[in-house]
Amino acid sequence: MRGKSSWLGKGLLAMVLIVLLLSACSSDSGGSSSGGSSDGKVQLTMTAWGNPAEIKVYQKAIDAYQEDNPDVSIKLIPGPGDTYKQKLLTQLQGSQSPDLFYVGAEYMSQLIETGRVAELSEFLNSDESFVKPEEFAEGLWGAAKKEEEIYGTPVDSNPMLLYYNKTVLEEAGLDPNEPQKLYEAGEWNWEKFAEINKQVTESGKYGFVAENTSSHLFSWVWTNGGKMYDEEGNIILQENEKAQEAIAYLNENVSNGNFKYAGSLPEGQGPDAMFMSNQTAFAAAGRWYTPMFSENKNLEFDYIPWPTNTGEKMEPAVIATAYLSTTTDSDNLEEAKKFLSFYTSEKGQRARLEGNGNAVPSIASVDDIIENAEVPEHSSYLIDARDIGKVEANQSVIPGLDQEVIDIFDLMFLGEQTPEDTITKVSEKAKSMIEDYKNQ
């Protein structure tokens, strides 16, 4: 009996070991195909910058995709805007980035050079993709498209315009709809804009908050009919008087207090917070402030196009864009590409942008979202600004140049450098970096 019992025990033990081994193999297989998820779902991670209201907007498209694809789980990881670029670059270089990530147009080239951003053209032209490249407005690609290679799809578009605070204007003794009335009369120009800002600052509030970004700089240059770069991408700032006039106008109004330089504000204060607390009259942005501003019941605001200095009622301003890209290091690259195409498709953009969305669609079939928006009153200006505006595609394609220009202008806005010296230094730096880039 002891011998038989021993044999049965060994047999049972062997069977248990076989079952455990098969279970382990099954578990390993499931983990590989699902990104290591214990519930069998494909796990994706995505990072993006944005205020809390914007993050809620991004989540809408994620929720819509997960509802249609219950076998996929996507975790959104918000990132602070001031450190977002550097952190993402470090993660990519170390093969530790999320599967999907927002990319600012101004540093797309720099990220592509890491070799860790997946090329998308073949997938986007396949039957698996929710959107095709030709659906996007051609002017939105910027550095994300190099000849026929695509490294990110425009998540949407954000034509730059001004927000104006009706309460601050009224408290300064102005008509709360003064910008709108001037615009309708064809008198919404730099001179009137400076006069309004002066009256606001004399009342004890801030006028326009000037930010040191390429979106602001190029919008001022273009609304004066100027250019910083020629069609071949060469800097022509020292030869273009209109561009120089725009820089002088900015410097003069920051120096005399009509404009407040954002870089001189106390830490933690920005144009959005000051606008919402009724401390400043004007802030420049795309639609991204709208969800947050709309939630503030004590805020009365509207849009107005960028003031011009050419005699024209409206001139091109910058269209700010971001792209959604995915990394070549993703364990679920095909699923990441599929979600990327959904997120920027008509369905994905509708999920994000309907109601008080944070941007303007990048494909024309979704324009009705803006046309039907009730807040603010003149939402249609967003489409007008998109149709006449453009993406800056010269400075942004040279890796690192945009930041160099920002650093040089910072000294001018802080009163430590003249406009003339600023123009000279920007021109010299740009010529050097463009030449180096072309010689690579």
PALUM-634531 format. One record per residue (C-alpha): residue number from 0; y negated, x, z. Coordinates in pm, 1 decimal. Each point is the difference from the previous one (the first is absolute). Layout:
N
   pos         c2         c1         c3
   NUM          Y          X          Z
...
END
This chain:
440
   pos         c2         c1         c3
     0        0.0        0.0        0.0
     1     -238.1      281.6       84.5
     2       55.0      157.4     -343.6
     3      -61.7     -326.8     -182.6
     4     -308.2      -71.6      208.0
     5     -132.8      346.8      -74.1
     6       54.3      -52.7     -372.7
     7     -176.4     -337.0        6.7
     8     -287.0      149.1      194.5
     9      -44.4      275.2     -254.9
    10       15.4     -252.8     -278.5
    11     -263.8     -218.9      158.3
    12     -218.4      301.2       61.3
    13       29.6      101.2     -363.9
    14      -92.3     -350.1     -113.9
    15     -303.8       -2.4      227.6
    16     -112.0      336.5     -137.4
    17       38.3     -126.3     -357.4
    18     -203.9     -312.5       77.0
    19     -272.3      207.7      165.2
    20       -5.9      239.3     -294.6
    21      -29.9     -285.5     -249.4
    22     -275.9     -157.4      209.0
    23     -189.2      327.5        8.8
    24       27.0       39.2     -377.4
    25     -118.2     -355.7      -51.0
    26     -288.5       55.4      238.5
    27     -100.2      323.2     -175.0
    28        4.1     -169.9     -338.6
    29     -207.5     -291.5      123.5
    30     -249.7      233.6      166.3
    31      -52.3      197.6     -318.6
    32      -67.6     -300.7     -217.7
    33     -222.4     -169.6      256.3
    34     -209.9      292.1      117.2
    35      193.6       25.5      326.3
    36      -56.9     -361.9      108.8
    37      255.3     -142.5      243.0
    38      -53.4     -351.0     -140.7
    39       77.0      102.0     -357.5
    40     -357.2      -35.1     -128.2
    41     -174.4      254.6     -218.1
    42     -270.8      154.3      217.4
    43     -333.8      100.6     -155.3
    44     -316.7      130.6      163.2
    45     -351.7      -31.4     -136.8
    46     -327.7      141.9      124.6
    47     -357.4     -102.7      -78.7
    48     -343.7       29.9      155.3
    49     -209.8     -301.7       89.5
    50     -163.7     -199.0      275.6
    51      217.2     -252.4      191.1
    52      -99.4     -285.4     -231.3
    53       96.2      206.1     -307.3
    54      337.4       90.8      149.2
    55       70.6     -371.7       36.0
    56      -81.1      -40.1     -370.2
    57      246.1      274.7     -100.3
    58      268.6     -158.4      215.7
    59      -21.8     -326.2     -194.9
    60      150.6      162.0     -309.9
    61      266.2      174.6      207.1
    62       97.6     -332.5      157.5
    63       16.1     -166.8     -341.7
    64      229.4      273.2     -135.2
    65      227.1       -7.2      302.7
    66       30.4     -377.0      -27.3
    67      126.2       35.4     -358.2
    68      207.8      308.2       86.4
    69      159.3      -56.6      342.3
    70      209.1      316.0      -39.1
    71     -317.3      215.5       14.1
    72     -208.1       81.3      308.0
    73     -342.1      164.0      -42.9
    74     -193.6      146.6      291.0
    75     -375.9       37.2      -46.6
    76     -147.1      298.9      182.4
    77     -384.2      -17.0       22.9
    78     -179.5      333.2      -17.1
    79     -355.2       84.6      114.8
    80     -229.1       54.6     -296.7
    81     -161.4      320.9      125.3
    82      329.5      191.5       24.5
    83      207.0     -195.7     -251.2
    84      -26.6      236.4     -296.4
    85       82.5      318.7      188.8
    86      288.6     -157.4      187.9
    87      150.8     -139.4     -320.6
    88      -37.9      333.0     -179.1
    89      171.7      179.6      289.0
    90      280.9     -256.1        5.5
    91       58.7       30.5     -375.0
    92       10.0      377.7       10.5
    93      254.0      -17.9      279.2
    94      211.5     -273.2     -164.4
    95      -75.5     -228.6      297.2
    96     -223.0     -265.3     -157.3
    97       65.3     -375.2        5.3
    98      177.7     -143.5     -303.4
    99     -320.8     -159.5     -130.7
   100     -362.4       84.8       63.6
   101     -352.5      -95.7      -97.9
   102     -185.9      278.5     -181.1
   103     -376.2       27.1      -35.3
   104     -115.1       56.7     -358.1
   105     -196.2      307.6      103.8
   106      305.6      196.0      111.0
   107      273.8     -134.7     -225.4
   108        2.3      322.7     -204.8
   109       46.3      207.3      313.3
   110      301.6     -203.4      106.0
   111      158.2       10.4     -345.4
   112      -16.5      379.7       12.2
   113      235.2        1.7      300.3
   114      278.8     -108.9     -235.1
   115      107.4     -262.1      251.0
   116     -160.4     -307.3     -161.2
   117      246.7     -191.9     -217.8
   118      -78.7      -59.4     -368.5
   119       12.1     -373.5      -72.3
   120      -46.1      -65.8     -371.1
   121      367.7      -43.6      -90.3
   122       58.4     -242.1      285.8
   123     -319.3     -201.1      -60.9
   124      103.2      -53.6     -361.3
   125      350.2     -112.8       99.7
   126      132.1     -350.4       64.1
   127       19.2       79.6      372.4
   128     -377.2       21.9       38.5
   129     -209.3     -300.5      104.9
   130     -303.7      132.4     -188.7
   131      -59.9      195.8     -320.0
   132     -253.4      281.6      -47.0
   133     -193.3     -191.3     -267.9
   134      -83.2     -279.7      247.6
   135     -239.4      226.8      190.2
   136     -357.1       53.1     -114.4
   137       -0.6      334.2     -181.8
   138     -307.9      121.4      184.0
   139      176.3      -14.9      335.9
   140      259.6      272.6      -51.5
   141     -218.1      300.4       78.4
   142      204.6      302.6      104.5
   143      314.1     -210.6       56.8
   144       78.5        8.8     -372.0
   145       32.4      323.7     -191.9
   146       62.5      -71.8     -365.7
   147      313.6     -217.2       21.0
   148      105.4      103.6      351.3
   149      -81.6     -243.1      281.2
   150        3.3      102.3      368.1
   151     -145.9     -308.5      164.8
   152      -95.4     -355.6      -86.5
   153     -344.2     -143.1       86.4
   154       62.7     -224.5      299.4
   155     -313.7     -193.3      -92.5
   156     -361.8       90.4      -71.6
   157     -311.2       17.3      212.6
   158     -326.2        4.3     -193.5
   159     -276.6      132.6      220.1
   160     -284.0     -234.9       88.5
   161     -223.3      -61.7      301.2
   162       56.9     -231.6      293.3
   163     -318.8     -133.1      153.3
   164      -41.5     -137.0      351.1
   165     -207.7     -317.4       -4.6
   166      -67.8        2.7      373.9
   167     -142.4      352.8       -1.1
   168     -222.9      -79.4     -298.9
   169     -128.5     -316.7      162.2
   170      -70.7      176.9      330.4
   171     -205.6      255.6     -195.7
   172     -218.4     -280.9     -135.6
   173      165.8      -13.1     -341.3
   174      158.0     -288.9     -184.0
   175      373.2       21.3       86.7
   176       76.0      -43.7     -370.7
   177     -262.9      248.1     -119.7
   178      248.7      223.8     -188.1
   179      140.5     -299.9     -186.7
   180     -343.4     -128.1      -98.8
   181     -107.9      343.8     -122.2
   182      321.6       38.0     -198.1
   183      -41.7     -337.1     -169.4
   184     -358.6       93.3      -88.6
   185      113.2      332.2     -150.7
   186     -187.7      192.3      271.2
   187      291.8      134.7      201.9
   188      -96.1      365.7      -45.5
   189      -29.0      323.5      198.5
   190     -365.4      -57.2       88.0
   191       62.4     -344.7      148.1
   192      309.1      125.1      175.9
   193     -196.2      277.5      172.6
   194     -273.3     -245.9      101.8
   195      249.7     -237.6      158.9
   196      170.7      282.0      186.2
   197     -333.8      125.0      130.5
   198      -85.7     -342.2      139.1
   199      341.6      -25.9      166.8
   200      -27.0      342.1      165.2
   201     -349.7      -81.6      124.5
   202      151.8     -305.2      174.4
   203      226.4      229.9      201.5
   204      321.8      -43.9     -199.0
   205      166.0      222.1     -259.6
   206      -43.5      -57.6     -371.0
   207      261.4      129.6     -243.4
   208      271.9      225.9      143.9
   209       48.1      280.8     -253.3
   210      350.7      144.4       -8.2
   211       87.8      339.4     -143.1
   212      274.0      -99.1     -243.4
   213       41.1       35.4     -373.9
   214       -0.1     -380.6      -30.3
   215     -351.4      -13.4      144.9
   216     -131.8      308.3     -179.9
   217      116.6      -97.5     -348.9
   218     -116.9     -358.8       46.7
   219     -354.6      122.6       70.8
   220       11.7      239.8     -295.9
   221      135.6     -258.7     -243.4
   222     -242.1     -274.0      108.2
   223     -276.4      240.3     -100.8
   224      160.4       55.6     -340.8
   225      105.6      351.7       99.4
   226      313.3      209.6      -37.2
   227      151.2      283.3      200.7
   228      273.6       88.2     -249.7
   229       25.7      -14.7     -379.9
   230      282.7     -154.8     -199.6
   231      202.7      322.5       18.6
   232      -24.2        9.6      378.2
   233     -257.0      279.9       21.1
   234     -269.6      -25.5      266.6
   235     -346.5      -64.7     -143.8
   236     -187.2      -77.0      321.3
   237     -258.3      275.5      -50.8
   238      -79.0     -130.5     -348.0
   239       -8.6     -372.0       78.7
   240     -336.2     -112.0      140.1
   241      117.1     -353.0       75.7
   242      278.2      130.4      224.7
   243     -246.2      228.5      175.9
   244     -238.9     -292.3       56.6
   245      279.4     -194.4      169.2
   246       71.1      286.5      238.4
   247     -371.1       36.0       78.0
   248      -24.5     -375.5       67.5
   249      287.9       17.0      246.6
   250     -142.9      303.4      175.1
   251     -348.1     -154.4       27.1
   252      122.8     -324.8      151.6
   253      231.9      169.0      247.9
   254     -277.9      240.6       97.1
   255     -261.3     -269.9       58.4
   256      242.2     -225.1      190.2
   257       30.7     -282.5     -252.2
   258      369.5       86.1      -32.4
   259      223.6      108.6      286.8
   260      248.0      277.6      -80.6
   261      345.4     -104.4      121.2
   262       85.1      362.4       78.4
   263     -270.7       10.4      267.2
   264      122.1     -308.6      184.2
   265      159.9       36.9      344.4
   266      376.3       38.9       -4.3
   267      175.4     -333.5      -28.8
   268     -286.9     -171.7     -177.8
   269       17.2      -77.7     -369.6
   270     -174.0     -226.0     -250.5
   271      259.6     -274.8       42.8
   272      -32.2      -16.5      379.4
   273     -379.5       15.9      -15.1
   274       -9.0     -273.0     -263.5
   275      222.2     -230.0      205.2
   276     -213.6       52.1      310.1
   277     -312.5      -92.9     -199.5
   278     -150.0      347.7       29.5
   279      -30.9       87.0     -367.3
   280     -117.3     -189.2     -307.2
   281      208.4      154.8     -278.9
   282      340.0      160.2      -38.1
   283      162.0      109.1     -325.7
   284      367.1      -62.5      -60.0
   285      251.6     -184.0     -209.2
   286      163.8     -320.2      117.1
   287      182.9      180.4      281.9
   288     -258.2      -98.4      263.6
   289       26.2     -369.1      -85.1
   290      308.3     -102.4      207.3
   291     -142.8      161.5      312.1
   292     -354.6     -129.5      -56.0
   293      129.7     -350.4      -71.1
   294      171.3      -12.7      339.8
   295     -331.2       65.0      177.8
   296     -153.6     -341.3       67.1
   297     -332.5      159.7       99.2
   298      -43.0      171.4     -335.9
   299     -179.6     -143.2     -303.0
   300       40.2      217.6     -307.9
   301       18.9       -1.5     -376.7
   302       57.2      237.2     -291.9
   303     -263.1      140.2     -232.0
   304       47.3      246.6     -290.4
   305     -127.1      356.2       37.4
   306     -380.0       23.3      -54.6
   307      -99.5      171.1     -323.2
   308     -279.8      228.9     -112.8
   309       30.2      -43.0     -376.3
   310     -164.0     -336.9      -57.3
   311      341.6     -155.2      -54.2
   312      111.6     -277.9      232.3
   313      337.0      164.8       56.8
   314      144.0      345.0      -67.0
   315      350.5      143.0       47.2
   316       95.4       96.3      351.9
   317      320.3      166.8      109.8
   318      324.1     -192.2       13.1
   319      191.0      134.7      297.8
   320      375.9       -0.5      -39.9
   321      309.6       92.9      190.4
   322      346.4       44.8     -139.9
   323      342.7      -71.3      138.4
   324      236.9      290.0      -52.8
   325      345.4       96.6      117.0
   326      153.1      334.1       86.4
   327      278.4      173.4     -186.8
   328      156.4       67.8      342.3
   329       63.9     -369.3       69.8
   330      362.0      -82.4       84.1
   331      -53.5     -333.7     -175.6
   332     -219.9      101.2     -290.8
   333      102.1     -278.9     -239.3
   334      -59.3     -268.7      262.9
   335     -333.7      162.6       86.3
   336     -103.3      -12.7     -365.9
   337      105.9     -363.7      -21.2
   338     -212.6      -93.4      301.1
   339     -290.6      206.7     -135.4
   340        7.1     -199.8     -321.7
   341       13.9     -328.7      193.0
   342     -287.7       97.2      229.0
   343     -232.1       61.5     -295.8
   344      130.9     -285.8     -218.4
   345     -164.6     -340.5      -38.0
   346      220.7     -146.2      271.9
   347      -64.3      287.6      238.7
   348     -374.1       -3.5      -57.4
   349      -17.1     -375.8       48.3
   350      184.9       34.0      329.6
   351     -255.3      257.3      118.8
   352     -326.6     -112.2     -150.7
   353       -9.4     -378.9       21.2
   354     -243.0     -136.3      256.3
   355     -208.5      270.6      161.9
   356      180.0      290.2     -164.8
   357     -121.8      357.1       17.8
   358      -27.2       85.1     -369.5
   359      -38.3     -121.4     -357.2
   360      313.3      -29.6     -216.4
   361       82.0      290.0     -228.9
   362      160.5     -233.1     -253.1
   363     -202.3     -273.8     -169.2
   364      253.3     -279.4       52.9
   365      -97.9      -14.1      367.7
   366     -379.5      -28.3      -42.5
   367        2.5     -364.2      107.4
   368       46.1      122.0      358.6
   369     -352.9      139.9       -3.5
   370     -147.5     -282.2     -203.6
   371      124.7     -254.4      255.2
   372      -92.5      196.4      314.1
   373     -242.6     -185.0      225.5
   374     -105.5      291.8      222.5
   375     -246.5      143.8      -56.5
   376     -206.8     -223.4     -227.0
   377      -36.7      241.5     -293.4
   378      358.8      125.0      -29.3
   379      -33.7      -11.0     -377.6
   380     -210.3      317.0       19.5
   381      323.8      186.3       67.4
   382      129.1      -83.6     -347.1
   383     -338.6       78.5     -156.2
   384        1.4      339.3      171.9
   385      358.3       69.6     -104.6
   386      -64.5      -91.3     -361.7
   387     -301.3      228.9      -29.3
   388      109.7      273.1      242.7
   389      234.8      293.5      -41.5
   390      229.3      233.5      188.8
   391     -138.4      350.0       42.5
   392      247.8      216.6     -188.3
   393     -154.0      347.3      -20.2
   394      -68.5      131.5      347.6
   395      305.3     -173.7      144.4
   396      250.9      167.0     -233.5
   397      -86.6      353.2      115.4
   398      202.0       60.7      318.1
   399     -228.9       66.0      294.1
   400     -328.5      -34.3     -190.9
   401      -94.8     -336.4      144.6
   402       16.6      133.4      355.6
   403     -200.4      309.2      -94.5
   404     -277.1     -219.2     -143.0
   405        0.8     -219.8      309.7
   406      -31.8      305.6      225.7
   407     -299.2      129.0     -197.0
   408     -178.8     -335.9        2.0
   409       59.5      -32.4      372.0
   410     -245.5      284.5       59.7
   411     -267.6     -179.2     -201.7
   412       45.1     -329.6      181.4
   413      -22.4      179.8      333.2
   414     -331.2      155.0     -105.6
   415      135.7      353.8      -16.0
   416      -25.9       44.7     -376.9
   417     -240.7     -106.7     -275.2
   418      107.2     -221.8     -290.7
   419      -70.0      290.7     -236.9
   420      231.4      236.0      190.8
   421      259.8     -275.8       22.6
   422       -2.0      -54.9     -375.9
   423       32.1      374.3      -62.4
   424      289.0       45.1      243.1
   425      188.2     -305.7     -124.3
   426      -38.3      115.7     -360.3
   427      119.3      352.3       74.1
   428      297.9     -115.5      201.6
   429      100.8     -262.5     -256.8
   430      -26.5      242.1     -293.9
   431      218.8      252.1      180.1
   432      267.4     -248.7      105.5
   433       11.0     -174.3     -338.4
   434       41.3      332.5     -177.3
   435      279.9      104.7      236.6
   436      174.6     -332.5      -49.1
   437      -17.2       17.9     -379.7
   438      134.2      357.4        3.7
   439      309.0      -83.6      201.6
END
